[in-house]
């Protein structure tokens, strides 16, 4: 079972939000909250609020919809920051000119999932453990050949005109 929470139109560039989201991907919810609490980025507070919202969504489904969810086994399965609309602004420049710049906006989404009993995620990849699948994968894998690297002439450059 997966639980989502998203926030839209956050006034931060998606690139800066991805820096914080990379810190919490794959971690348990408790560890992710501790990481966000001590992260010095401005967007960390918004991501922490969003993560708490996703946990509350899981708690709600656990209580109201009678899903069997262990909140201690939740981990951050996916955390992404997408582009939102861009605000185009103008800054005065010297000699009566104007420079344009862009204020970026992000849409942030966090997905939580429950870990299995063995510590791995519940979702598994089908067909990876079969020997036939490995043989097909090895045949279709691209082969790389080493190319001979020519040494460059390390002589003196001569002047064009004398």
Wavefront OBJ file of the C-alpha trace (Angstrom):
o trace
v 0.000 0.000 0.000
v 1.288 3.450 -0.905
v 0.359 6.757 0.671
v 0.869 10.095 -1.086
v 0.955 13.734 -0.181
v 1.694 16.620 -2.493
v 2.071 20.339 -2.242
v 1.905 22.647 -5.205
v 3.179 26.118 -6.019
v 6.019 26.156 -3.503
v 8.162 29.266 -4.004
v 11.476 27.471 -4.380
v 13.273 26.212 -7.450
v 12.820 22.495 -8.102
v 16.584 22.038 -8.202
v 16.944 23.299 -4.623
v 14.017 21.158 -3.470
v 15.583 18.052 -5.052
v 18.718 18.569 -2.943
v 16.647 18.094 0.207
v 14.485 15.300 -1.217
v 17.573 13.250 -2.107
v 18.493 13.258 1.588
v 15.313 11.417 2.627
v 14.683 8.990 -0.249
v 14.646 5.392 0.932
v 14.828 6.262 4.643
v 12.382 5.305 7.347
v 9.908 8.062 8.189
v 11.396 8.643 11.629
v 14.921 8.979 10.224
v 13.680 11.243 7.430
v 11.967 13.557 9.925
v 15.163 13.770 11.995
v 17.188 14.538 8.885
v 14.791 17.287 7.830
v 14.733 18.790 11.295
v 18.490 19.418 11.203
v 18.807 20.393 7.543
v 19.666 24.059 7.075
v 17.888 24.551 3.748
v 14.809 26.790 3.750
v 12.675 24.253 1.865
v 13.324 21.576 4.538
v 10.495 22.969 6.702
v 7.992 22.647 3.850
v 9.179 19.112 3.028
v 8.890 18.142 6.702
v 5.312 19.414 6.801
v 4.546 17.450 3.629
v 6.089 14.268 5.073
v 3.992 14.610 8.218
v 0.919 15.018 6.004
v 1.735 11.769 4.183
v 2.071 9.966 7.534
v -1.302 11.359 8.603
v -2.825 10.125 5.335
v -1.525 6.650 6.175
v -2.861 6.953 9.729
v -6.279 8.023 8.432
v -6.521 5.077 6.048
v -5.384 2.784 8.836
v -8.126 3.950 11.173
v -11.054 4.847 8.948
v -10.754 2.498 5.998
v -9.585 -0.510 8.071
v -6.289 -1.001 6.246
v -3.658 -2.828 8.255
v -0.824 -0.275 8.273
v 2.136 -0.341 10.649
v 3.245 3.292 10.871
v 6.652 2.268 12.250
v 7.419 0.304 9.055
v 6.750 3.198 6.655
v 9.588 4.506 4.500
v 9.944 7.204 1.850
v 9.527 5.308 -1.399
v 9.581 8.265 -3.751
v 10.124 12.006 -3.385
v 10.053 14.246 -6.432
v 10.019 17.957 -7.213
v 8.580 18.998 -10.569
v 8.514 22.370 -12.283
v 5.559 24.621 -11.743
v 4.689 27.762 -13.674
v 7.443 30.327 -13.918
v 7.012 33.946 -12.970
v 8.748 36.304 -15.364
v 10.044 39.461 -13.735
v 11.952 42.528 -14.925
v 14.864 44.179 -13.155
v 16.039 47.696 -14.055
v 19.417 47.769 -15.763
v 21.879 50.564 -16.564
v 21.204 53.138 -19.272
v 17.436 52.655 -19.310
v 17.524 48.980 -20.198
v 15.738 46.129 -18.436
v 16.891 42.590 -17.613
v 14.418 39.725 -17.429
v 14.716 37.013 -14.816
v 12.583 34.031 -13.854
v 11.207 33.070 -10.451
v 10.785 29.304 -10.339
v 8.007 27.387 -8.591
v 7.981 23.711 -7.593
v 5.362 21.013 -7.118
v 6.598 18.525 -4.499
v 5.231 14.993 -4.040
v 6.158 12.356 -1.448
v 5.125 8.694 -1.586
v 5.350 6.411 1.449
v 5.213 2.625 1.429
v 5.340 -0.099 4.049
v 8.382 -2.344 4.352
v 7.908 -6.115 4.372
v 8.752 -8.415 7.276
v 12.273 -9.093 5.961
v 13.150 -5.390 5.798
v 12.768 -5.095 2.048
v 10.054 -3.176 0.255
v 6.810 -5.030 -0.408
v 7.065 -4.585 -4.175
v 9.406 -7.028 -5.915
v 10.712 -7.200 -9.452
v 9.335 -10.221 -11.302
v 11.704 -12.475 -13.221
v 15.062 -11.239 -11.900
v 15.976 -14.462 -10.104
v 15.325 -16.763 -13.078
v 18.440 -17.963 -14.949
v 16.755 -17.506 -18.346
v 16.113 -13.838 -17.605
v 19.789 -13.338 -16.697
v 20.927 -15.032 -19.904
v 18.704 -12.816 -22.044
v 19.861 -9.728 -20.175
v 23.525 -10.621 -20.724
v 22.988 -11.166 -24.468
v 21.226 -7.846 -24.938
v 23.678 -5.823 -22.843
v 25.774 -3.446 -24.932
v 29.384 -4.488 -25.362
v 32.123 -1.989 -24.850
v 35.453 -2.143 -26.663
v 38.523 -0.282 -25.621
v 39.610 2.194 -28.235
v 43.246 2.945 -28.808
v 44.103 6.430 -27.692
v 46.544 8.253 -29.931
v 49.230 10.201 -28.162
v 49.286 13.847 -28.991
v 52.446 15.442 -30.250
v 53.955 17.348 -27.382
v 56.232 19.496 -29.567
v 56.624 23.241 -29.553
v 54.133 25.350 -31.410
v 55.703 27.615 -33.949
v 54.636 31.171 -34.537
v 52.581 31.848 -37.674
v 54.466 34.965 -38.845
v 58.077 35.907 -38.280
l 1 2 3 4 5 6 7 8 9 10 11 12 13 14 15 16 17 18 19 20 21 22 23 24 25 26 27 28 29 30 31 32 33 34 35 36 37 38 39 40 41 42 43 44 45 46 47 48 49 50 51 52 53 54 55 56 57 58 59 60 61 62 63 64 65 66 67 68 69 70 71 72 73 74 75 76 77 78 79 80 81 82 83 84 85 86 87 88 89 90 91 92 93 94 95 96 97 98 99 100 101 102 103 104 105 106 107 108 109 110 111 112 113 114 115 116 117 118 119 120 121 122 123 124 125 126 127 128 129 130 131 132 133 134 135 136 137 138 139 140 141 142 143 144 145 146 147 148 149 150 151 152 153 154 155 156 157 158 159 160 161 162
